[in-house]
Amino acid sequence: MHSLSVDLGDRSYPIYIGRQLLADAQLWSGHVPGSQAVIVTNETVAPLYLQKVRESLGQCSAITEVVLPDGEQYKTLQTLASIFDQVMADRHNRSTTFIALGGGVVGDVTGFAASAYQRGVNFIQIPTTLLAQVDSSVGGKTAVNHPLGKNMIGAFYQPGAVIIDIETLRTLPDREFAAGLAEVVKYGLISDRSFYRWLQQNMGPLLSRDEALLAQAIERSCAIKAHVVAADEREGGIRAILNLGHTFGHAIETHQGYGQWLHGEAVAAGMALALALSADRGWVERSEVDDLVALLKQMSLPYAPPQNMSVASFLDLMGRDKKVIDGRLRLVLLKPLGEAIIVDDVTEKELAAVIEGH
């Protein structure tokens, strides 16, 4: 097992990465202080791992299981209310621990519920998808979607621990696995050129789910994110670099309907657009855009926006993004590859050129 820390002073917490961690009762005991726990999962994950987690909570005399439907379309206020309904019916008090067992949707909804229940209770992330392991489980962003925008209703609320059992990736469908790798590629693009080159060289074995290489990729991704979060917990500055491709990607997800494109798929296309825009400005080589497109093709990920999405649709949806400040859209670009820069001066003409040309 490897571990690292997200350094936030008295709210710092560990990230554990290893095998057979779901069944490690000794690891669990230090992060569930009370006798109550709420395990929130979904219909896909529950049959695979719910019993293992329940057995590791031997010290808990009261455990509530909340099994949600699976899909981004259920990341809603209605789902949030259904969690509160079960937790209150079972009379959980302020010493309870909310445990998110699943992918990004489960983690986001559970974290938001934990932030609000009795004004905040203990919370643990157990991400079972690659995307959640390297991205959404770390950093304390929790939210639900609104029909007019993704992740528009939520809170910053840090977990007490993140437990990453890489064995859960064995049951992950190929499409979701590849979508998670898109976020891994993002970390190399924004912060670590050598890591990006390593990913290019090892993408074949990674796609074959070589566990040793996956552990390295997950640990490096989490280390980069932990460093950025520690420097800027509430995204007032540098943390925004983690959004490379996301403003384009969120527009795609909202336009297509939540769940039609996986988050990582939309981010993949968004990263290609962001890199192309960076090349248009002369900040990266055009060959580096081609290299990223080739890598995304190898990963069976989209590298262009959906054909049914117009420039006008992009501009409208991106204009509603929560990263718009005082009417100015902030985008993450690269200057050069491996170094992210946040800009707020991209014109509609530039956006239209890169969208139409991709």
N, C-alpha and C positions, 0 to 999 in steps of 0.2 A: 504494500500500500504506500502511496505517496500522498503527502499533504502539503498544502500551502495555505496562506492566510490572506484574507481581505482586511487590510489595516484601517480600521475606522475608530481607533481609540477604544472606549469602553464598549463599543458595539462591534468590535472586530469578531470575525468568525472564521472557522476552518473550512477548507474544501478538501474532502477525502476522495482519492481516486484509486481504485483497485478492483480486485475480483472478490466475489462472495461477500460483499459488504452488507447486503440486505439481511443476511443471516447472522451478522456479527452483533450479538446482543450486548457484548461488552462495549462496543463502539457506541451503540445507541443509548446506553444507560445514562451517559453524561449529558445528553442533549434533550432528555425528556424529564424535566424535574418533578412534575406532578403525577397524580395517579389517573389522569384523564388524557385521552388523545383522540383526535379526529383525523382519520385517514381519508383524504379526498383523492379519488382516482377516476378512471373512466372504464367503459364497458370493454375496451380492448385490453387494457393493462391489468384490470382486476383478476381475470382468470390466471394470469401468468405470475403475478408477484404479490398480490394482496395478502395471501396467507403467510408468505415468508415474512413480510413486514409485521404482520400481526403477532406472529410467534416471537419476534425479536423485542416486542413490547411487553415482556412478561411482568414487568413491575406495574403495569397499568391495569387497574381493576375495572375501568369503564372506557371502552373503545367504541366510537361511532364510525361506521363505514359509510361514506357518501360516494356512490358510483354514478358518475355523470355520463351522458351520451358523449360520443367521441366526435370531435370536429371543431374547427374554428368558428363555425356558425353558432356554436353554443357558448361562446365567450361573451356572455351578456349579463345585464343586470338581473334578468329572470333566473339565470343559473345561480348567480350570487345569492339571491333570495332563497333559493331551494336549499343551499348549504345552511344558511341561518335557520331555516325552518327545522331541519333535522337536529342541528346542534342545540337549539333552544328547547326542542321537545325532549332531548336527552339531558337537559339541565347541566350543560358544561359551564364551569366557573372560570375565573380569570387565571387559574393555574393550568388550564388545559394547553395542549400543544397541537397545533394544526400541522399536518404532514401532507405535503404535495407529492403524490406518487404518479408520475406520468410525464407528459411532454410539456411544451410551453404553455398551452392553454390551461392545463390543470395547475401548473405552477403559478401562472399569472392570477387566475381566479382565486386560488387558495390563499395566495399571499395577500391579495386585496381583502379577502374575507377575514384573514387573521389581523390585518391592520385595523379593521373596523369593529370586530367583535369585542364588546366590552372595552372599546377604545384601545385595543391592541393586546394580543396574546402571543405566546411563543410559537415559532414557525420554523419548520425544517423543509428543505427542498431535497427530493429524491428524483432527479431527472432520469427518465428512461429512454429519451431520444437523444441523438447526438446533438441536435440543434439546442435542446434545452441544457445539455451538459456543458456546452462551451459558451452559451450565450445567456438565455433568459433566466437560468437558475441563479446566476451570479450577478450581484449588483443592486438588488432590491427594487427593481422596477416591477410594479404590479398594476394590472388594469383589466378592464373589459372594453369591448368594442361598442361603438355606436353606429347606426346605419350610415351616418355622414362622415365617419372617420374611425380609423383603427387606434385603439389604445388611448382614447380621448378621456376616459373616466377611470381614475386610479390614484395610486399613492406610491411614494417611495417608502418601502418598508423592508428592512434587511432581515434575512433568515438568521437563525441561530447556528445553522450548519448546512453545508451542501454535501450530500453523500452520493458519489458517482460510482456505481457498480457497472464496469464496462461489459459485464456479461449480459446485461439487459439489451445490448446492441445486437446480440445474436438473433433476436426475434423481431428486429425492426425491419419493416418492408424496405426494399431497395430504394424506392422513390423517396421515402422519408430519410433514409440514411444519406443519400446524395444531397438532399436539401440541407441537411445538417452540415455536411462538408463545405457548403457554400459559406457558412459563417466562419469556418476554420480558415478558408482562403482569405476571407476579409481581414483577419488579424495580420496575416503576412503582408497584405497590400498596404494597410494603414500604418504598420509599426515595425515590421521586421522583414526586410528584403531577403535575408538568408533563410528565414523560415519559409517564405513564399517559394524560394528556389527548391528547398527541401521537399515541399509539398508537390511541386511539379515533378521532381525526380521519383517520388514515392507514391504517386497517385494510384498506380496500378495495385500495389499491395494494400493500400488503404481501402480502396474500393472492394478488395477481397476480404476486408475486415481482419487484417493482421493485428492481433490484440496488442502486441508489443509496440508497434508503430502507432496504433490508435491511442494508446496510453500516453505516448510522447506528444502526439498532436493535441490531445485534450489538455494535458498539463500545460503545454506552452500557450495554448489559447486562453486558458483560465488565468495563467500568470499575467498575460498582457491585459486582460480585462480587469483583474484585481488591481493592478498598478494604476490603471486609468480611473477606476472607481474610487480608489483611495485618494487620488488627487482631486477628484471633482464628483462627489457623491450625487449631487442633484442636477447635474448637467448644466451648470452655469457657464462652462467654458470647454475645456479639453475633452470632456466625456462625449461631446457631440461627435467626435471622430469615429466613435463606434457605429455611427449611423451611415457609414459609407453604403450607398446603394439603397438605403431604406426609404428615403423620401420618394424616389421613383417607385420602389417596391410596394410601399403602402398604397400609393395611388393605383397600382395594378391590382392589388388585392381588393381594394374597395370597389373598383370599377367592375371587376370580374365576378364579384360576390365572394364573401369570405368562405374559404375552403376549396374554391375552384383551383386556384394556384396555391401551393404550399408557400409558407412564408419564405423559406430558403430559396425556392424557385423564383419568387418575385425579387428577392434580394440579388440573386445571381444576375438576372436581367438588368436590375438597377445598377449593379457594380459595373457591368459592361458599358452602360450609358454614362456613368460617372467617369470611367476611365477614358471613354471617347471624348467627353467634354474636356477632360484634362489635356488630352492630346490636341484638341482644337485650339486650346490656349497655349500650346507649345511647352507644357509642363512635363509631359511624358512622351516617349517615342511612340509613333504609330505602331511599330512592331510589337510594343508591349500590350497594346490593345488586342492585336492579333493573337498574341500568346495567351492572353486571358480567355479569349473566345475559344481557342483550341482546347484549353484546359476544361472549360465549361462543357464543351462538346464531349470530351472524354468522360466527364462525370454525368452525361445525359441530362444536363441542366439547360434551361432556356438562356439564351444570350441576346435576345431581342424582345421588345415589348410585344404584347398580343396584337395581332393584325386588326382586330376590331376596335382598337383603342386609338382615338384621334389625338392630335396635338392639343386640341381644345379641351378634351377630357383630362389629359395630363395636367394642363395648366390650371384647370378648375380645381381638381382634387389636390394637387400640390399646394395650391393657394390656401387650402383649409388645414394643411398639416400643422401639428402643434409646434413644429420648429419655425413657423412663421412668427417673426417678432416685429411689431410696429409696421406691419405690411410688407416686410422684406423677407423673402424666402432664403433660408440658410441651407447650403448644400455642402457636402463633404467631397472634396476633390483631392487628387494626389499631385504633389509638387516636391520631389519626383516620386517614382514608385518606392513604396516603403515609408513615405512620410505624408501624413494627411494634413490637409489645410481646410479650414472652414471659411467659406466665402458667402457674401450676401449681395453680390453685385452681378449675378448671372441674369442676362436679359432674356426676355421672351423669345427674341430672335435666335439667341444661342441655343435655348432649350428646344425650340422648334427644329433647328438645323440638326441637332444631335438625335432627336427622336425620329425625324423623318429619314435621316440618313442611316439609321441602324436597322 
